[in-house]
Amino acid sequence: MDRTAEEIICDLQAQVYALRVALRALAQTHPDPNQLLKAWHEALGESTAGPVVPAYARQSEYLAERCQAFAEDWTAELVELAVPTRKPTPQ
């Protein structure tokens, strides 16, 4: 891989990392995690109705697969926040 391609990939990875941290912070401070999860599902539904990527990439199966994988990862994180964890009962 040439230096320019490596720099571009590193920049994109850093942006994704920063966005995930920001989203996690927002989600953790949201007053109603269940409402946040509902809004997330609604936003996902809306994103499939219209183009969310540039025209040149809309036919990319690989991009669609990656978007789906990241959406599933983020949904799992939101579910963890919305579903209360069970604390072990003292015996």
Disulfide bonds with the S-S distance in Angstrom:
none
